[in-house]
Amino acid sequence: MLLYIHIPFCDSKCFYCSFNSYTNLFHLKSSYIEALNIQLKNELTKTNETLKSIFIGGGTPSSVEANLYNDIFFSLTNFIDKNTEITIEANPNSTTKEWLLHMKNLGVNRISFGVQSFDDTKLKFLGRNHDKNMAINSVNLAYEVGFKDINLDIIYDTALDTKKLIDDDLQIIKTLPINHISAYSLTIEEGTKFFKKPNTKIENIEMAQYIFDRLKDFGFTQYEISNFSTTKKARSKHNFGYWEKEDYLGAGAGAVGCIQNQRYYPQKDVE
């Protein structure tokens, strides 16, 4: 059994983002986490298994103060063991050493950074609110505090992508202490800022293959459409579980659960 927990708060809305996330509801953080914990306890009554993996996504989980997660992890105590993969998403602009340490002490053992690129012009184009140096520093900080399983999300097929830009990004990736990459083709969805903006995406099959080949050269093996790891052990149990159609629980506004091939949506409205 897998578990997905949704944190819907964001410092800013990226131009391609279609997820259930909000930039103007930070005043609800404490009450949201309290309600989320109640919902989580209810979800956990649906299983007596030890969870194979937990993924805390968003939104931007790192935009919520670390101590607010304490009760969530207390509720999970009887459903996790040393083999449970616990991933939390983070953005470079809101990641601090203190936050990372607190997460690690709570039991998080895998962190996923929404880096997308190391090119500052491309980051602005995507509506990201961090820069190259923030991204590099956040990854190194995570490794410094003891995270050994670190993923980077990257986006390709944007109108700005050139072979040189991609190469520059990959050369930086090569130097970082990470063992997993999630590489996604830019998707334009209705309701996003990019939806009505022309010339934001250029689909280039040759460029995608070039990225995949270079990642292979750097020791990353593709094990799923968008996911690459340096070792079999570094594969995401959560991603692999989705791929294998394992059951998963969902908690939080915008989360989805699926048990015995029946999908359910706990709630979307934050308020």
C-alpha positions as CSV (number, residue, x, y, z in Angstrom):
1,M,0.0,0.0,0.0
2,L,1.2,3.5,-0.9
3,L,0.1,6.9,0.5
4,Y,0.0,10.3,-1.1
5,I,-0.4,13.4,1.0
6,H,-1.2,16.7,-0.8
7,I,0.1,20.1,0.5
8,P,-1.7,22.8,-1.7
9,F,0.3,25.9,-0.7
10,C,2.7,27.6,-3.1
11,D,4.8,30.8,-2.9
12,S,3.9,31.4,-6.6
13,K,2.1,29.6,-9.4
14,C,4.4,28.3,-12.1
15,F,3.1,29.1,-15.6
16,Y,2.7,25.4,-16.6
17,C,1.2,24.2,-13.2
18,S,-2.2,22.6,-13.3
19,F,-2.1,21.1,-9.8
20,N,-4.4,22.0,-7.0
21,S,-2.3,24.7,-5.4
22,Y,-2.8,28.2,-4.0
23,T,-0.7,31.2,-3.4
24,N,-3.2,33.2,-1.3
25,L,-4.2,30.8,1.4
26,F,-1.2,30.7,3.7
27,H,-3.3,31.9,6.6
28,L,-5.0,28.5,6.5
29,K,-1.8,26.5,6.9
30,S,-2.2,25.5,10.5
31,S,-5.9,24.7,10.2
32,Y,-5.3,22.8,7.0
33,I,-2.7,20.6,8.5
34,E,-5.0,19.9,11.5
35,A,-7.8,18.9,9.1
36,L,-5.5,16.9,6.9
37,N,-4.4,14.9,10.0
38,I,-8.0,14.0,10.8
39,Q,-8.5,12.9,7.2
40,L,-5.3,11.0,7.2
41,K,-6.3,9.0,10.3
42,N,-9.5,8.1,8.5
43,E,-7.7,7.0,5.4
44,L,-5.3,4.8,7.4
45,T,-8.3,2.8,8.8
46,K,-8.6,1.4,5.2
47,T,-5.4,-0.7,5.7
48,N,-3.5,-2.6,8.4
49,E,-0.5,-2.9,6.2
50,T,2.9,-1.3,6.7
51,L,3.1,1.4,4.0
52,K,5.6,0.7,1.2
53,S,5.9,4.4,0.4
54,I,4.7,7.8,1.4
55,F,4.9,10.8,-1.0
56,I,4.2,14.3,0.3
57,G,3.6,16.5,-2.7
58,G,1.9,19.6,-3.8
59,G,1.9,22.4,-4.1
60,T,5.1,23.1,-2.3
61,P,5.5,21.1,1.0
62,S,8.7,23.1,1.8
63,S,6.6,26.3,2.0
64,V,5.0,24.9,5.2
65,E,7.0,25.2,8.5
66,A,8.6,22.0,9.4
67,N,7.1,21.7,12.9
68,L,3.6,21.7,11.4
69,Y,4.3,18.2,10.1
70,N,4.9,16.8,13.6
71,D,1.4,15.5,14.2
72,I,1.2,14.1,10.6
73,F,4.2,11.9,11.3
74,F,2.9,10.9,14.7
75,S,-0.2,9.6,13.1
76,L,1.9,7.5,10.7
77,T,4.0,5.9,13.4
78,N,2.3,2.5,13.4
79,F,2.2,2.3,9.6
80,I,5.8,2.8,8.7
81,D,9.1,0.9,9.3
82,K,12.7,1.2,8.3
83,N,11.9,0.0,4.8
84,T,9.2,2.6,4.1
85,E,10.2,5.1,1.5
86,I,9.2,8.6,2.7
87,T,9.5,11.3,0.0
88,I,8.8,15.0,0.4
89,E,8.9,17.6,-2.4
90,A,10.8,20.8,-2.0
91,N,11.5,24.0,-4.0
92,P,15.0,25.5,-3.8
93,N,13.7,29.0,-2.8
94,S,11.9,27.7,0.4
95,T,14.4,25.1,1.5
96,T,16.6,25.8,4.5
97,K,19.0,23.7,6.4
98,E,16.8,23.8,9.5
99,W,13.8,22.6,7.5
100,L,15.7,19.8,5.9
101,L,17.1,18.6,9.3
102,H,13.6,18.6,10.8
103,M,12.2,16.6,8.0
104,K,15.1,14.1,8.3
105,N,14.5,13.8,12.0
106,L,10.8,13.1,11.4
107,G,11.7,10.2,9.2
108,V,11.8,11.5,5.7
109,N,14.4,9.6,3.8
110,R,14.0,10.9,0.3
111,I,13.7,14.4,-1.1
112,S,12.6,15.6,-4.5
113,F,13.5,19.0,-5.7
114,G,11.5,20.9,-8.3
115,V,14.6,22.3,-10.1
116,Q,13.3,22.1,-13.7
117,S,16.4,23.7,-15.1
118,F,19.7,25.4,-14.0
119,D,19.3,28.1,-16.7
120,D,18.1,31.3,-15.1
121,T,16.4,32.5,-18.3
122,K,14.5,29.3,-18.7
123,L,13.5,29.3,-15.0
124,K,11.9,32.8,-15.5
125,F,10.2,31.6,-18.6
126,L,8.6,28.7,-16.6
127,G,7.6,31.1,-13.8
128,R,9.9,29.6,-11.2
129,N,11.0,31.7,-8.3
130,H,14.5,30.3,-7.8
131,D,17.7,30.6,-9.7
132,K,20.6,28.3,-10.6
133,N,22.6,29.0,-7.4
134,M,19.6,28.4,-5.1
135,A,19.0,25.0,-6.9
136,I,22.6,23.9,-6.5
137,N,22.8,25.0,-2.9
138,S,19.6,23.3,-1.9
139,V,20.7,19.9,-3.3
140,N,24.1,20.2,-1.6
141,L,22.4,21.2,1.7
142,A,20.2,18.1,1.6
143,Y,23.2,15.9,1.1
144,E,25.1,17.7,3.8
145,V,22.3,17.0,6.4
146,G,22.3,13.3,5.5
147,F,19.9,12.7,2.6
148,K,21.3,10.0,0.4
149,D,18.2,9.6,-1.9
150,I,17.8,12.9,-3.8
151,N,15.7,13.4,-6.9
152,L,15.6,16.3,-9.3
153,D,12.6,17.1,-11.5
154,I,13.6,18.6,-14.9
155,I,11.5,19.9,-17.7
156,Y,12.3,19.7,-21.4
157,D,10.5,20.5,-24.7
158,T,10.2,24.2,-23.9
159,A,10.6,26.9,-26.6
160,L,13.9,27.9,-25.1
161,D,15.6,24.5,-25.2
162,T,18.7,24.2,-27.3
163,K,21.4,21.5,-27.3
164,K,23.7,23.9,-25.5
165,L,21.2,24.8,-22.8
166,I,20.4,21.1,-22.2
167,D,24.1,20.2,-22.2
168,D,24.8,22.9,-19.6
169,D,22.0,21.6,-17.4
170,L,23.2,18.1,-17.7
171,Q,26.8,19.0,-16.9
172,I,25.6,20.6,-13.6
173,I,23.5,17.5,-12.8
174,K,26.5,15.3,-13.3
175,T,28.3,17.1,-10.5
176,L,25.5,16.9,-7.9
177,P,25.1,14.3,-5.2
178,I,21.8,12.8,-6.6
179,N,20.7,9.3,-7.5
180,H,17.4,10.0,-9.3
181,I,16.1,12.2,-12.1
182,S,12.5,12.7,-13.2
183,A,12.5,14.2,-16.7
184,Y,9.2,15.5,-18.0
185,S,8.2,16.9,-21.4
186,L,6.5,20.3,-20.9
187,T,2.7,19.7,-20.9
188,I,0.3,22.6,-21.7
189,E,-3.0,22.2,-19.8
190,E,-6.1,24.2,-19.7
191,G,-6.2,26.7,-16.8
192,T,-2.5,27.3,-16.8
193,K,-0.8,30.6,-17.7
194,F,0.8,28.8,-20.6
195,F,-2.5,27.6,-22.1
196,K,-3.3,30.8,-24.0
197,K,0.3,31.7,-24.6
198,P,1.7,30.7,-28.0
199,N,5.1,29.3,-28.7
200,T,5.9,27.9,-25.3
201,K,6.4,24.3,-26.2
202,I,8.4,22.7,-29.0
203,E,8.2,19.0,-29.2
204,N,11.6,17.6,-30.3
205,I,11.9,13.8,-30.2
206,E,15.6,14.0,-31.1
207,M,16.3,16.3,-28.2
208,A,14.4,14.0,-25.8
209,Q,16.4,11.0,-27.0
210,Y,19.6,13.1,-26.6
211,I,18.7,13.9,-23.0
212,F,18.0,10.2,-22.2
213,D,21.2,9.1,-23.9
214,R,23.3,11.6,-21.9
215,L,21.7,10.6,-18.7
216,K,22.6,7.0,-19.5
217,D,26.2,8.2,-20.1
218,F,26.2,9.7,-16.6
219,G,25.0,6.5,-15.0
220,F,21.3,7.0,-14.9
221,T,19.2,4.0,-16.1
222,Q,15.7,4.6,-17.3
223,Y,13.2,2.3,-15.5
224,E,10.0,4.1,-16.3
225,I,8.8,6.6,-18.9
226,S,10.1,9.7,-17.1
227,N,12.3,8.3,-14.3
228,F,16.0,7.5,-14.2
229,S,18.1,6.1,-11.3
230,T,21.8,5.4,-10.7
231,T,21.0,2.0,-9.1
232,K,18.1,-0.3,-8.7
233,K,17.9,0.5,-5.1
234,A,17.5,4.2,-5.9
235,R,14.4,3.7,-7.9
236,S,11.3,5.4,-6.4
237,K,9.1,2.8,-4.8
238,H,6.2,5.3,-5.1
239,N,6.7,5.9,-8.8
240,F,7.2,2.2,-9.4
241,G,4.1,1.4,-7.3
242,Y,1.9,3.6,-9.5
243,W,3.4,2.0,-12.6
244,E,2.6,-1.4,-11.2
245,K,-0.9,-0.3,-10.3
246,E,-0.6,-0.9,-6.6
247,D,-3.3,0.4,-4.3
248,Y,-2.7,3.8,-2.8
249,L,-4.4,6.0,-0.2
250,G,-4.8,9.8,-0.8
251,A,-5.1,12.5,1.8
252,G,-5.4,16.3,1.4
253,A,-7.1,18.7,-0.9
254,G,-6.6,17.5,-4.4
255,A,-5.2,14.1,-3.5
256,V,-6.4,10.9,-5.3
257,G,-6.6,7.4,-3.9
258,C,-7.1,4.1,-5.7
259,I,-8.1,0.8,-4.0
260,Q,-8.9,-2.3,-6.1
261,N,-8.9,-0.2,-9.3
262,Q,-11.5,2.2,-7.9
263,R,-10.2,5.8,-7.8
264,Y,-11.6,8.2,-5.2
265,Y,-11.0,11.9,-4.5
266,P,-11.1,12.8,-0.8
267,Q,-11.7,16.5,-1.3
268,K,-10.4,19.4,-3.5
269,D,-11.5,22.5,-1.6
270,V,-8.9,23.8,0.9
271,E,-11.3,25.9,2.8
